Structure formats: C-alpha cells, structure tokens
Amino acid sequence: MTLHAGLHVPLVTPFAADGTLDAPALDALERLAHDVLDEGAAGLIALGTTAEAATLDRSERAAVLTVLARVARERGAPLTVGAGGGDTAASRTALAALADVPEAVAALVPVPSFTRPGEAGVLAHFASLAATSPVPLLVYHIPYRTGQELSAATLREIGALPGVAGVKYAAGGVTEDAVALLGERPADFAVLAGDDVYASALLALGAGGAVLASAHLATRAYANLVTAWRAGEAARARELGHRLARLSAALFAGPSPTVLKAVLHARGRLPSPAVRLPLLAAS
C-alpha cells in the first residue's frame, strides 16, 4: 500500500466534554475512521496536527494508535502515523517505535519547527531519519507553522533520499516552488496536497492525492475531486473544487480543528466539541 494516490484523512481526536479521552471518545474515533473509508477515503492519518497530538500524553497516543491500527487492519487501508519533531535524535526514537505497528505504511514527519535550521539542515535531518526509520517518510512541509521555507530544489533532494516516500505540501498557496516541484519531481515521490483551500489547484497541477482535514465532512465529494483531476475531468473537478474550497475556508475560519470539531459534534458524530488548551472551542 502506498501514499501515491487518493484522499487521506488526518483524523481528529474526540474528547469528552471535560477534555478527557474516555471510552466513548475512542468509540467515536473508530466510527469516524470507518465512516471516511466508507465514503471513499483511500487512507487514514493518525496523530497529526488535526489530532491535537501535541496535547496527548503517551498513553493517549497509544490508545488512539491502537484504535486506528485496528480499523486499518480490518479495512485493508493504509495508515500513516504522525511522528517526529524538531529534535532529530528524539524523532529517530519516535520513528523506531513504529516497528511495533505493522499497520503503519508511512510516517508523517514535520519539517523541524522554530529552530529554522536552514535548507541544508532540513536535508540532513531527513537523511538521518530516513536511514533508520522502519517505515517510509512523508515529509510535512508547512512553513507558516514551522517558520522554515523549502525550495523546490531542496524538496527534490529530500525526495531523492532512500526511504522518503513523498511530501504533504501545505505552503499556504500555489507558489512558484509548488509549480516547479510538481513540474519536475523525483521518481516515486508523491506530492500530496495538504492545504485544504488550495487542494484543487494543486491537484490540477499534478499532485497525486491529498491529505485534507476538511474531508471529515463531504468525504465522498473530496475523494471525487481527487479522482476527477487524476482522470482529467477538468470541468467536473473545477466545479467540485470551487465548492469544496468554500467549505474548507469555513472550516478553517478558526484555528484547526476547532470549527471542524464543532460541526462534527453538531451532527452527532463527536461526543463533544472539546479541544485542549491552548486551543479554545469555536465560537
């Protein structure tokens, strides 16, 4: 199973009203995972930014991963797991633990944040991680969160590393580097659209799939958007893309995933709209 095509949904972590991760919340997570797969998602993403993974303790992360690994195993769906951060040594340790998760086909690993190590430092970071990781790496490039821009040339160098499967590209728009990367990328290097509002534009330019939090809702429509662009059905894809971009913009009107969780709760799919500090529930 690969990440080279299709829609992948980075699942939220449901909480009880008091912010705890109790049994009903884990049951809701399991239902969400089955729901998005039923509606056409190609794969699941565990413990990403949308999951508020930074606020989960070790036992909570293990509980979330147990649930999603079980769903992935039952459904034969690829599971990608968020791992790693700004410390290369600690990231290697986090990745090594995925050897015990046979359902994991890749790790979503962010570009180191805050330290801004420069493009050479980012390349060295991923070379070190890829050399020992038990699963292929999906680089998470999101400079408006990390503070580190990467050029198309550097992403090509990272993409040529053995053990790097692709990039979740979320540069905050359709940039010159996005156009350059999609116009010439390494063989077997997946570029997945990671900015929900700009997903259709990146798919039109040649992205092979997408990782979209918005696809908790209207999952089938987002899956159809990916399929339509890959099939060259431009008119259909363009109409879908404009409509879904408006939905995504509404869902990101507050810090992610606050609005998304509020909508999911209002639809009876989460036990509460609770998020954990420093996030505040959507107004």
C-alpha positions as CSV (number, residue, x, y, z in Angstrom):
1,M,0.0,0.0,0.0
2,T,1.3,3.4,-0.9
3,L,0.5,7.1,-0.5
4,H,0.8,7.9,-4.1
5,A,-2.9,8.4,-4.8
6,G,-6.2,9.2,-3.3
7,L,-7.6,11.1,-0.3
8,H,-6.1,10.6,3.1
9,V,-8.0,12.0,6.2
10,P,-6.0,13.2,9.2
11,L,-8.4,12.3,12.0
12,V,-9.4,14.4,14.9
13,T,-9.1,13.1,18.5
14,P,-12.5,13.2,20.0
15,F,-12.7,14.2,23.7
16,A,-15.4,14.0,26.4
17,A,-16.9,17.3,27.5
18,D,-14.2,17.6,30.2
19,G,-11.4,17.1,27.7
20,T,-10.6,13.6,28.6
21,L,-10.0,10.8,26.2
22,D,-12.5,8.2,27.5
23,A,-14.0,5.1,26.1
24,P,-17.0,6.8,24.3
25,A,-14.5,9.2,22.7
26,L,-12.4,6.3,21.4
27,D,-15.6,4.7,20.1
28,A,-16.4,7.9,18.2
29,L,-12.9,7.9,16.7
30,E,-13.4,4.3,15.5
31,R,-16.7,5.3,13.9
32,L,-15.2,8.3,12.2
33,A,-12.4,6.2,10.7
34,H,-14.9,3.7,9.3
35,D,-17.1,6.5,8.1
36,V,-14.4,8.2,6.0
37,L,-13.3,4.9,4.5
38,D,-16.9,4.0,3.7
39,E,-17.2,7.4,1.9
40,G,-14.2,6.9,-0.4
41,A,-11.1,7.9,1.6
42,A,-8.1,5.9,0.5
43,G,-6.3,6.0,3.8
44,L,-6.1,7.3,7.4
45,I,-3.7,9.6,9.1
46,A,-3.2,9.2,12.9
47,L,-1.7,11.6,15.4
48,G,-1.3,14.6,13.0
49,T,-1.8,18.3,13.8
50,T,-5.6,17.8,13.4
51,A,-5.5,15.2,16.1
52,E,-4.1,17.7,18.6
53,A,-1.3,15.2,19.0
54,A,0.9,17.7,20.9
55,T,-1.6,17.7,23.7
56,L,-1.8,13.9,24.1
57,D,0.2,12.0,26.6
58,R,2.0,8.8,25.8
59,S,-0.9,6.5,26.9
60,E,-3.4,8.6,25.0
61,R,-1.3,8.5,21.8
62,A,-1.1,4.7,22.2
63,A,-4.8,4.4,22.6
64,V,-5.5,6.5,19.5
65,L,-3.0,4.5,17.5
66,T,-4.5,1.1,18.7
67,V,-7.9,2.1,17.5
68,L,-6.8,3.4,14.1
69,A,-4.4,0.5,13.5
70,R,-7.3,-1.9,14.2
71,V,-9.5,-0.1,11.7
72,A,-6.7,0.0,9.1
73,R,-6.1,-3.7,9.6
74,E,-9.8,-4.6,9.3
75,R,-10.3,-2.4,6.2
76,G,-7.0,-3.1,4.4
77,A,-6.4,0.7,4.4
78,P,-3.0,2.4,4.6
79,L,-2.3,4.1,7.9
80,T,0.2,6.9,8.2
81,V,1.3,8.0,11.7
82,G,2.5,11.4,12.8
83,A,5.9,11.2,14.4
84,G,8.9,13.3,15.0
85,G,9.5,17.0,15.6
86,G,12.3,19.5,15.9
87,D,14.8,17.2,17.7
88,T,16.5,14.7,15.2
89,A,17.5,12.2,17.9
90,A,14.1,12.2,19.5
91,S,12.5,11.9,16.1
92,R,14.6,8.8,15.4
93,T,13.3,7.3,18.7
94,A,9.7,8.1,17.8
95,L,10.1,6.6,14.4
96,A,11.7,3.4,15.7
97,A,8.6,2.7,17.8
98,L,6.6,2.3,14.6
99,A,8.4,-1.0,14.0
100,D,5.8,-2.3,16.5
101,V,2.9,-1.0,14.4
102,P,2.6,-3.3,11.4
103,E,-0.4,-1.5,10.0
104,A,1.7,1.7,9.6
105,V,2.9,2.1,6.0
106,A,4.4,5.6,6.5
107,A,5.2,8.3,9.0
108,L,4.2,11.9,8.6
109,V,7.2,13.9,9.8
110,P,7.2,17.7,10.0
111,V,10.0,19.9,8.9
112,P,11.7,21.0,12.2
113,S,9.9,24.0,13.6
114,F,11.1,27.1,15.4
115,T,14.8,26.4,15.1
116,R,14.8,27.2,11.4
117,P,17.9,25.1,10.6
118,G,18.1,26.2,7.0
119,E,17.6,24.0,4.0
120,A,20.9,22.1,4.4
121,G,19.9,21.4,8.0
122,V,16.5,20.1,7.0
123,L,18.0,17.9,4.3
124,A,20.5,16.4,6.9
125,H,17.6,15.9,9.4
126,F,15.6,13.9,6.9
127,A,18.6,11.9,5.7
128,S,19.3,10.9,9.2
129,L,15.8,9.9,9.9
130,A,15.3,8.0,6.6
131,A,18.4,6.0,7.2
132,T,17.0,4.3,10.3
133,S,13.2,4.6,10.0
134,P,11.3,1.3,9.8
135,V,8.7,2.9,7.5
136,P,8.9,5.4,4.6
137,L,8.7,9.1,5.5
138,L,6.1,11.5,4.3
139,V,7.6,15.0,4.8
140,Y,5.2,17.5,6.2
141,H,6.1,20.9,4.6
142,I,4.0,23.6,6.2
143,P,6.2,26.7,6.5
144,Y,3.6,29.0,8.1
145,R,3.7,26.7,11.1
146,T,7.4,25.7,11.1
147,G,9.0,29.0,10.0
148,Q,11.2,27.2,7.5
149,E,10.7,27.6,3.8
150,L,11.9,24.9,1.5
151,S,12.6,25.4,-2.2
152,A,11.5,23.0,-4.9
153,A,15.2,22.1,-5.4
154,T,15.6,21.1,-1.7
155,L,12.4,19.1,-1.7
156,R,13.7,17.3,-4.8
157,E,16.9,16.5,-2.9
158,I,14.9,15.2,0.1
159,G,12.6,13.3,-2.2
160,A,15.5,11.5,-3.8
161,L,16.6,10.1,-0.4
162,P,16.0,6.3,0.0
163,G,13.2,5.9,2.5
164,V,11.4,9.2,1.7
165,A,8.0,8.5,0.0
166,G,6.6,11.9,-0.5
167,V,5.6,15.3,0.9
168,K,2.4,16.7,2.3
169,Y,2.7,20.1,0.6
170,A,1.0,22.9,2.6
171,A,2.9,26.0,1.7
172,G,-0.1,28.3,2.1
173,G,-1.0,28.8,-1.5
174,V,0.0,27.9,-5.1
175,T,3.6,29.2,-5.0
176,E,6.3,29.3,-7.7
177,D,8.0,26.5,-5.8
178,A,4.8,24.4,-5.9
179,V,4.6,24.8,-9.6
180,A,8.3,23.9,-10.0
181,L,8.1,20.9,-7.8
182,L,5.0,19.4,-9.5
183,G,6.6,20.1,-12.9
184,E,9.7,18.0,-12.1
185,R,9.7,15.7,-9.1
186,P,11.8,12.6,-8.2
187,A,10.5,9.2,-9.4
188,D,8.2,7.5,-6.9
189,F,8.0,10.7,-4.9
190,A,4.3,11.5,-4.0
191,V,3.3,15.2,-3.7
192,L,0.1,15.3,-1.7
193,A,-2.0,18.5,-1.5
194,G,-2.1,19.5,2.2
195,D,-3.7,23.0,2.1
196,D,-7.4,22.3,2.1
197,V,-8.5,25.6,0.3
198,Y,-5.8,25.2,-2.4
199,A,-6.2,21.4,-2.8
200,S,-8.0,21.5,-6.1
201,A,-5.4,23.9,-7.7
202,L,-2.5,21.6,-6.6
203,L,-4.3,18.5,-7.9
204,A,-4.8,20.3,-11.2
205,L,-1.1,20.9,-11.3
206,G,-0.4,17.2,-10.8
207,A,-0.5,16.4,-7.1
208,G,-1.3,12.7,-6.9
209,G,-3.5,12.8,-3.8
210,A,-4.4,14.9,-0.8
211,V,-4.3,15.0,3.0
212,L,-7.3,17.1,4.0
213,A,-8.9,17.7,7.4
214,S,-12.0,19.1,5.8
215,A,-12.7,15.7,4.4
216,H,-14.2,14.5,7.7
217,L,-17.2,16.2,6.1
218,A,-18.3,15.7,2.5
219,T,-15.7,12.9,2.3
220,R,-17.1,11.4,-0.9
221,A,-17.0,14.8,-2.7
222,Y,-13.4,15.3,-1.7
223,A,-12.5,11.8,-2.8
224,N,-14.3,12.5,-6.1
225,L,-12.3,15.7,-6.5
226,V,-9.0,13.8,-6.4
227,T,-10.4,11.1,-8.8
228,A,-11.7,13.7,-11.2
229,W,-8.4,15.6,-11.5
230,R,-6.5,12.3,-11.9
231,A,-8.8,11.3,-14.6
232,G,-8.5,14.6,-16.5
233,E,-12.2,15.5,-15.9
234,A,-11.4,19.2,-15.7
235,A,-14.9,20.7,-15.9
236,R,-16.2,18.4,-13.2
237,A,-13.1,18.8,-11.0
238,R,-13.2,22.6,-11.3
239,E,-16.8,22.8,-10.2
240,L,-16.2,20.5,-7.3
241,G,-13.0,22.3,-6.3
242,H,-14.6,25.7,-6.1
243,R,-17.5,24.4,-4.0
244,L,-15.2,22.4,-1.6
245,A,-12.8,25.3,-1.3
246,R,-15.7,27.4,0.2
247,L,-16.4,24.6,2.7
248,S,-12.8,24.3,3.6
249,A,-12.5,28.1,4.1
250,A,-15.4,28.0,6.5
251,L,-13.9,25.0,8.4
252,F,-10.7,26.9,8.9
253,A,-12.4,30.2,10.0
254,G,-11.0,29.4,13.5
255,P,-7.8,27.6,14.5
256,S,-7.9,24.0,13.3
257,P,-9.6,21.7,14.3
258,T,-12.0,23.9,16.4
259,V,-14.6,24.6,13.8
260,L,-14.4,21.1,12.4
261,K,-15.0,19.5,15.8
262,A,-17.9,21.9,16.5
263,V,-19.6,20.8,13.2
264,L,-18.9,17.1,13.8
265,H,-20.4,17.4,17.3
266,A,-23.5,19.3,15.9
267,R,-24.0,16.4,13.5
268,G,-23.8,13.9,16.3
269,R,-20.5,12.4,15.3
270,L,-18.5,13.5,18.3
271,P,-19.5,13.3,21.9
272,S,-18.4,17.0,22.4
273,P,-16.8,19.8,20.5
274,A,-14.0,19.9,23.2
275,V,-10.4,20.9,22.3
276,R,-7.5,21.2,24.6
277,L,-5.6,24.4,25.6
278,P,-4.1,26.4,24.1
279,L,-7.0,25.9,21.6
280,L,-10.4,27.3,22.6
281,A,-13.7,25.9,21.4
282,A,-15.1,27.5,18.3
283,S,-17.4,30.5,18.9
